[in-house]
């Protein structure tokens, strides 16, 4: 098991939060594009 310092924990948490925000935003963009394509195809 790895022991992390308090600074490392804070850094890791902020990195994971930033990655999650980017991922959610990208997923939202993809859903919008797909829904536009779906409407245009029908």
PDB file of N, H, CA, C and O in Angstrom:
ATOM      1  N   UNK A   1       0.852  -1.190   0.000  1.00  0.00           N
ATOM      2  CA  UNK A   1       0.000   0.000   0.000  1.00  0.00           C
ATOM      3  C   UNK A   1       0.889   1.241   0.000  1.00  0.00           C
ATOM      4  O   UNK A   1       1.962   1.261   0.603  1.00  0.00           O
ATOM      5  N   UNK A   2       0.411   2.278  -0.695  1.00  0.00           N
ATOM      6  H   UNK A   2      -0.460   2.262  -1.185  1.00  0.00           H
ATOM      7  CA  UNK A   2       1.196   3.510  -0.813  1.00  0.00           C
ATOM      8  C   UNK A   2       0.680   4.535   0.186  1.00  0.00           C
ATOM      9  O   UNK A   2      -0.528   4.717   0.337  1.00  0.00           O
ATOM     10  N   UNK A   3       1.605   5.201   0.867  1.00  0.00           N
ATOM     11  H   UNK A   3       2.586   5.053   0.745  1.00  0.00           H
ATOM     12  CA  UNK A   3       1.238   6.265   1.791  1.00  0.00           C
ATOM     13  C   UNK A   3       1.504   7.603   1.114  1.00  0.00           C
ATOM     14  O   UNK A   3       2.613   7.856   0.642  1.00  0.00           O
ATOM     15  N   UNK A   4       0.487   8.458   1.066  1.00  0.00           N
ATOM     16  H   UNK A   4      -0.414   8.253   1.449  1.00  0.00           H
ATOM     17  CA  UNK A   4       0.607   9.765   0.432  1.00  0.00           C
ATOM     18  C   UNK A   4       0.650  10.860   1.487  1.00  0.00           C
ATOM     19  O   UNK A   4      -0.008  10.775   2.524  1.00  0.00           O
ATOM     20  N   UNK A   5       1.437  11.889   1.202  1.00  0.00           N
ATOM     21  H   UNK A   5       1.972  11.958   0.360  1.00  0.00           H
ATOM     22  CA  UNK A   5       1.449  13.037   2.101  1.00  0.00           C
ATOM     23  C   UNK A   5       0.170  13.852   1.878  1.00  0.00           C
ATOM     24  O   UNK A   5      -0.545  13.642   0.898  1.00  0.00           O
ATOM     25  N   UNK A   6      -0.103  14.769   2.781  1.00  0.00           N
ATOM     26  H   UNK A   6       0.478  14.940   3.577  1.00  0.00           H
ATOM     27  CA  UNK A   6      -1.299  15.609   2.646  1.00  0.00           C
ATOM     28  C   UNK A   6      -1.259  16.414   1.350  1.00  0.00           C
ATOM     29  O   UNK A   6      -2.282  16.574   0.684  1.00  0.00           O
ATOM     30  N   UNK A   7      -0.072  16.925   0.989  1.00  0.00           N
ATOM     31  H   UNK A   7       0.759  16.796   1.530  1.00  0.00           H
ATOM     32  CA  UNK A   7       0.061  17.698  -0.252  1.00  0.00           C
ATOM     33  C   UNK A   7      -0.235  16.834  -1.475  1.00  0.00           C
ATOM     34  O   UNK A   7      -0.880  17.288  -2.421  1.00  0.00           O
ATOM     35  N   UNK A   8       0.231  15.603  -1.454  1.00  0.00           N
ATOM     36  H   UNK A   8       0.755  15.234  -0.685  1.00  0.00           H
ATOM     37  CA  UNK A   8      -0.012  14.691  -2.570  1.00  0.00           C
ATOM     38  C   UNK A   8      -1.496  14.347  -2.693  1.00  0.00           C
ATOM     39  O   UNK A   8      -2.024  14.241  -3.800  1.00  0.00           O
ATOM     40  N   UNK A   9      -2.150  14.178  -1.575  1.00  0.00           N
ATOM     41  H   UNK A   9      -1.720  14.264  -0.676  1.00  0.00           H
ATOM     42  CA  UNK A   9      -3.587  13.878  -1.587  1.00  0.00           C
ATOM     43  C   UNK A   9      -4.357  15.044  -2.188  1.00  0.00           C
ATOM     44  O   UNK A   9      -5.257  14.839  -3.003  1.00  0.00           O
ATOM     45  N   UNK A  10      -4.011  16.263  -1.795  1.00  0.00           N
ATOM     46  H   UNK A  10      -3.280  16.429  -1.133  1.00  0.00           H
ATOM     47  CA  UNK A  10      -4.689  17.451  -2.320  1.00  0.00           C
ATOM     48  C   UNK A  10      -4.464  17.563  -3.825  1.00  0.00           C
ATOM     49  O   UNK A  10      -5.397  17.848  -4.575  1.00  0.00           O
ATOM     50  N   UNK A  11      -3.224  17.339  -4.267  1.00  0.00           N
ATOM     51  H   UNK A  11      -2.466  17.107  -3.658  1.00  0.00           H
ATOM     52  CA  UNK A  11      -2.913  17.415  -5.691  1.00  0.00           C
ATOM     53  C   UNK A  11      -3.667  16.352  -6.478  1.00  0.00           C
ATOM     54  O   UNK A  11      -4.234  16.646  -7.530  1.00  0.00           O
ATOM     55  N   UNK A  12      -3.679  15.129  -5.983  1.00  0.00           N
ATOM     56  H   UNK A  12      -3.218  14.890  -5.128  1.00  0.00           H
ATOM     57  CA  UNK A  12      -4.376  14.044  -6.659  1.00  0.00           C
ATOM     58  C   UNK A  12      -5.873  14.326  -6.744  1.00  0.00           C
ATOM     59  O   UNK A  12      -6.500  14.088  -7.776  1.00  0.00           O
ATOM     60  N   UNK A  13      -6.430  14.827  -5.670  1.00  0.00           N
ATOM     61  H   UNK A  13      -5.920  15.021  -4.831  1.00  0.00           H
ATOM     62  CA  UNK A  13      -7.864  15.133  -5.661  1.00  0.00           C
ATOM     63  C   UNK A  13      -8.192  16.229  -6.669  1.00  0.00           C
ATOM     64  O   UNK A  13      -9.199  16.139  -7.372  1.00  0.00           O
ATOM     65  N   UNK A  14      -7.359  17.259  -6.747  1.00  0.00           N
ATOM     66  H   UNK A  14      -6.542  17.332  -6.175  1.00  0.00           H
ATOM     67  CA  UNK A  14      -7.624  18.341  -7.699  1.00  0.00           C
ATOM     68  C   UNK A  14      -7.463  17.857  -9.135  1.00  0.00           C
ATOM     69  O   UNK A  14      -8.216  18.273 -10.016  1.00  0.00           O
ATOM     70  N   UNK A  15      -6.485  16.980  -9.379  1.00  0.00           N
ATOM     71  H   UNK A  15      -5.873  16.643  -8.664  1.00  0.00           H
ATOM     72  CA  UNK A  15      -6.313  16.423 -10.724  1.00  0.00           C
ATOM     73  C   UNK A  15      -7.520  15.583 -11.128  1.00  0.00           C
ATOM     74  O   UNK A  15      -8.014  15.701 -12.249  1.00  0.00           O
ATOM     75  N   UNK A  16      -7.991  14.744 -10.225  1.00  0.00           N
ATOM     76  H   UNK A  16      -7.590  14.648  -9.314  1.00  0.00           H
ATOM     77  CA  UNK A  16      -9.145  13.904 -10.530  1.00  0.00           C
ATOM     78  C   UNK A  16     -10.397  14.744 -10.752  1.00  0.00           C
ATOM     79  O   UNK A  16     -11.209  14.435 -11.624  1.00  0.00           O
ATOM     80  N   UNK A  17     -10.553  15.790  -9.975  1.00  0.00           N
ATOM     81  H   UNK A  17      -9.894  16.041  -9.266  1.00  0.00           H
ATOM     82  CA  UNK A  17     -11.700  16.681 -10.146  1.00  0.00           C
ATOM     83  C   UNK A  17     -11.650  17.367 -11.509  1.00  0.00           C
ATOM     84  O   UNK A  17     -12.667  17.470 -12.195  1.00  0.00           O
ATOM     85  N   UNK A  18     -10.462  17.838 -11.900  1.00  0.00           N
ATOM     86  H   UNK A  18      -9.636  17.755 -11.343  1.00  0.00           H
ATOM     87  CA  UNK A  18     -10.302  18.490 -13.198  1.00  0.00           C
ATOM     88  C   UNK A  18     -10.586  17.511 -14.333  1.00  0.00           C
ATOM     89  O   UNK A  18     -11.261  17.863 -15.301  1.00  0.00           O
ATOM     90  N   UNK A  19     -10.079  16.288 -14.222  1.00  0.00           N
ATOM     91  H   UNK A  19      -9.531  16.001 -13.436  1.00  0.00           H
ATOM     92  CA  UNK A  19     -10.323  15.284 -15.263  1.00  0.00           C
ATOM     93  C   UNK A  19     -11.803  14.963 -15.372  1.00  0.00           C
ATOM     94  O   UNK A  19     -12.330  14.807 -16.474  1.00  0.00           O
ATOM     95  N   UNK A  20     -12.463  14.865 -14.249  1.00  0.00           N
ATOM     96  H   UNK A  20     -12.035  14.992 -13.355  1.00  0.00           H
ATOM     97  CA  UNK A  20     -13.900  14.567 -14.256  1.00  0.00           C
ATOM     98  C   UNK A  20     -14.671  15.679 -14.936  1.00  0.00           C
ATOM     99  O   UNK A  20     -15.591  15.416 -15.711  1.00  0.00           O
ATOM    100  N   UNK A  21     -14.303  16.924 -14.653  1.00  0.00           N
ATOM    101  H   UNK A  21     -13.555  17.137 -14.024  1.00  0.00           H
ATOM    102  CA  UNK A  21     -14.989  18.060 -15.262  1.00  0.00           C
ATOM    103  C   UNK A  21     -14.812  18.049 -16.768  1.00  0.00           C
ATOM    104  O   UNK A  21     -15.764  18.304 -17.506  1.00  0.00           O
ATOM    105  N   UNK A  22     -13.604  17.757 -17.234  1.00  0.00           N
ATOM    106  H   UNK A  22     -12.831  17.551 -16.635  1.00  0.00           H
ATOM    107  CA  UNK A  22     -13.349  17.714 -18.673  1.00  0.00           C
ATOM    108  C   UNK A  22     -14.155  16.593 -19.314  1.00  0.00           C
ATOM    109  O   UNK A  22     -14.771  16.788 -20.361  1.00  0.00           O
ATOM    110  N   UNK A  23     -14.153  15.445 -18.700  1.00  0.00           N
ATOM    111  H   UNK A  23     -13.652  15.287 -17.849  1.00  0.00           H
ATOM    112  CA  UNK A  23     -14.841  14.293 -19.251  1.00  0.00           C
ATOM    113  C   UNK A  23     -16.344  14.551 -19.357  1.00  0.00           C
ATOM    114  O   UNK A  23     -16.956  14.250 -20.383  1.00  0.00           O
ATOM    115  N   UNK A  24     -16.930  15.099 -18.313  1.00  0.00           N
ATOM    116  H   UNK A  24     -16.433  15.343 -17.481  1.00  0.00           H
ATOM    117  CA  UNK A  24     -18.370  15.375 -18.317  1.00  0.00           C
ATOM    118  C   UNK A  24     -18.707  16.376 -19.417  1.00  0.00           C
ATOM    119  O   UNK A  24     -19.704  16.218 -20.121  1.00  0.00           O
ATOM    120  N   UNK A  25     -17.874  17.405 -19.565  1.00  0.00           N
ATOM    121  H   UNK A  25     -17.063  17.533 -18.993  1.00  0.00           H
ATOM    122  CA  UNK A  25     -18.107  18.410 -20.587  1.00  0.00           C
ATOM    123  C   UNK A  25     -18.033  17.794 -21.984  1.00  0.00           C
ATOM    124  O   UNK A  25     -18.862  18.094 -22.843  1.00  0.00           O
ATOM    125  N   UNK A  26     -17.039  16.932 -22.207  1.00  0.00           N
ATOM    126  H   UNK A  26     -16.366  16.688 -21.509  1.00  0.00           H
ATOM    127  CA  UNK A  26     -16.896  16.272 -23.506  1.00  0.00           C
ATOM    128  C   UNK A  26     -18.072  15.352 -23.793  1.00  0.00           C
ATOM    129  O   UNK A  26     -18.554  15.288 -24.923  1.00  0.00           O
ATOM    130  N   UNK A  27     -18.528  14.647 -22.783  1.00  0.00           N
ATOM    131  H   UNK A  27     -18.136  14.699 -21.864  1.00  0.00           H
ATOM    132  CA  UNK A  27     -19.685  13.758 -22.958  1.00  0.00           C
ATOM    133  C   UNK A  27     -20.922  14.584 -23.307  1.00  0.00           C
ATOM    134  O   UNK A  27     -21.697  14.192 -24.179  1.00  0.00           O
ATOM    135  N   UNK A  28     -21.115  15.708 -22.645  1.00  0.00           N
ATOM    136  H   UNK A  28     -20.485  16.026 -21.936  1.00  0.00           H
ATOM    137  CA  UNK A  28     -22.251  16.576 -22.947  1.00  0.00           C
ATOM    138  C   UNK A  28     -22.195  17.069 -24.390  1.00  0.00           C
ATOM    139  O   UNK A  28     -23.212  17.086 -25.083  1.00  0.00           O
ATOM    140  N   UNK A  29     -20.995  17.473 -24.846  1.00  0.00           N
ATOM    141  H   UNK A  29     -20.169  17.459 -24.284  1.00  0.00           H
ATOM    142  CA  UNK A  29     -20.843  17.934 -26.232  1.00  0.00           C
ATOM    143  C   UNK A  29     -21.194  16.812 -27.207  1.00  0.00           C
ATOM    144  O   UNK A  29     -21.897  17.034 -28.193  1.00  0.00           O
ATOM    145  N   UNK A  30     -20.703  15.615 -26.925  1.00  0.00           N
ATOM    146  H   UNK A  30     -20.132  15.434 -26.124  1.00  0.00           H
ATOM    147  CA  UNK A  30     -20.975  14.477 -27.806  1.00  0.00           C
ATOM    148  C   UNK A  30     -22.473  14.181 -27.863  1.00  0.00           C
ATOM    149  O   UNK A  30     -23.005  13.893 -28.935  1.00  0.00           O
ATOM    150  N   UNK A  31     -23.146  14.250 -26.733  1.00  0.00           N
ATOM    151  H   UNK A  31     -22.714  14.484 -25.863  1.00  0.00           H
ATOM    152  CA  UNK A  31     -24.591  13.998 -26.714  1.00  0.00           C
ATOM    153  C   UNK A  31     -25.349  15.042 -27.532  1.00  0.00           C
ATOM    154  O   UNK A  31     -26.311  14.714 -28.226  1.00  0.00           O
ATOM    155  N   UNK A  32     -24.916  16.291 -27.450  1.00  0.00           N
ATOM    156  H   UNK A  32     -24.134  16.558 -26.886  1.00  0.00           H
ATOM    157  CA  UNK A  32     -25.565  17.348 -28.232  1.00  0.00           C
ATOM    158  C   UNK A  32     -25.375  17.087 -29.720  1.00  0.00           C
ATOM    159  O   UNK A  32     -26.321  17.196 -30.500  1.00  0.00           O
ATOM    160  N   UNK A  33     -24.147  16.740 -30.114  1.00  0.00           N
ATOM    161  H   UNK A  33     -23.379  16.651 -29.481  1.00  0.00           H
ATOM    162  CA  UNK A  33     -23.866  16.463 -31.527  1.00  0.00           C
ATOM    163  C   UNK A  33     -24.691  15.271 -32.007  1.00  0.00           C
ATOM    164  O   UNK A  33     -25.270  15.306 -33.093  1.00  0.00           O
ATOM    165  N   UNK A  34     -24.741  14.222 -31.197  1.00  0.00           N
ATOM    166  H   UNK A  34     -24.270  14.194 -30.315  1.00  0.00           H
ATOM    167  CA  UNK A  34     -25.505  13.041 -31.591  1.00  0.00           C
ATOM    168  C   UNK A  34     -26.997  13.352 -31.705  1.00  0.00           C
ATOM    169  O   UNK A  34     -27.664  12.856 -32.613  1.00  0.00           O
ATOM    170  N   UNK A  35     -27.514  14.152 -30.808  1.00  0.00           N
ATOM    171  H   UNK A  35     -26.972  14.555 -30.071  1.00  0.00           H
ATOM    172  CA  UNK A  35     -28.937  14.470 -30.856  1.00  0.00           C
ATOM    173  C   UNK A  35     -29.246  15.334 -32.073  1.00  0.00           C
ATOM    174  O   UNK A  35     -30.318  15.201 -32.663  1.00  0.00           O
ATOM    175  N   UNK A  36     -28.329  16.216 -32.458  1.00  0.00           N
ATOM    176  H   UNK A  36     -27.458  16.324 -31.979  1.00  0.00           H
ATOM    177  CA  UNK A  36     -28.520  17.020 -33.674  1.00  0.00           C
ATOM    178  C   UNK A  36     -28.511  16.114 -34.907  1.00  0.00           C
ATOM    179  O   UNK A  36     -29.346  16.261 -35.800  1.00  0.00           O
ATOM    180  N   UNK A  37     -27.567  15.181 -34.947  1.00  0.00           N
ATOM    181  H   UNK A  37     -26.889  15.062 -34.222  1.00  0.00           H
ATOM    182  CA  UNK A  37     -27.485  14.264 -36.081  1.00  0.00           C
ATOM    183  C   UNK A  37     -28.726  13.382 -36.157  1.00  0.00           C
ATOM    184  O   UNK A  37     -29.218  13.080 -37.244  1.00  0.00           O
ATOM    185  N   UNK A  38     -29.223  12.978 -35.007  1.00  0.00           N
ATOM    186  H   UNK A  38     -28.824  13.224 -34.124  1.00  0.00           H
ATOM    187  CA  UNK A  38     -30.395  12.115 -34.963  1.00  0.00           C
ATOM    188  C   UNK A  38     -31.617  12.843 -35.509  1.00  0.00           C
ATOM    189  O   UNK A  38     -32.392  12.263 -36.270  1.00  0.00           O
ATOM    190  N   UNK A  39     -31.794  14.080 -35.138  1.00  0.00           N
ATOM    191  H   UNK A  39     -31.165  14.551 -34.520  1.00  0.00           H
ATOM    192  CA  UNK A  39     -32.917  14.876 -35.627  1.00  0.00           C
ATOM    193  C   UNK A  39     -32.792  15.132 -37.118  1.00  0.00           C
ATOM    194  O   UNK A  39     -33.785  15.095 -37.844  1.00  0.00           O
ATOM    195  N   UNK A  40     -31.562  15.394 -37.581  1.00  0.00           N
ATOM    196  H   UNK A  40     -30.755  15.424 -36.992  1.00  0.00           H
ATOM    197  CA  UNK A  40     -31.350  15.681 -39.002  1.00  0.00           C
ATOM    198  C   UNK A  40     -31.579  14.468 -39.883  1.00  0.00           C
ATOM    199  O   UNK A  40     -31.993  14.607 -41.034  1.00  0.00           O
ATOM    200  N   UNK A  41     -31.313  13.275 -39.356  1.00  0.00           N
ATOM    201  H   UNK A  41     -30.976  13.162 -38.421  1.00  0.00           H
ATOM    202  CA  UNK A  41     -31.458  12.055 -40.157  1.00  0.00           C
ATOM    203  C   UNK A  41     -32.891  11.621 -40.357  1.00  0.00           C
ATOM    204  O   UNK A  41     -33.181  10.901 -41.313  1.00  0.00           O
ATOM    205  N   UNK A  42     -33.799  12.035 -39.485  1.00  0.00           N
ATOM    206  H   UNK A  42     -33.563  12.620 -38.708  1.00  0.00           H
ATOM    207  CA  UNK A  42     -35.191  11.584 -39.580  1.00  0.00           C
ATOM    208  C   UNK A  42     -35.993  12.435 -40.433  1.00  0.00           C
ATOM    209  O   UNK A  42     -37.184  12.183 -40.611  1.00  0.00           O
TER     210      UNK A  42
END
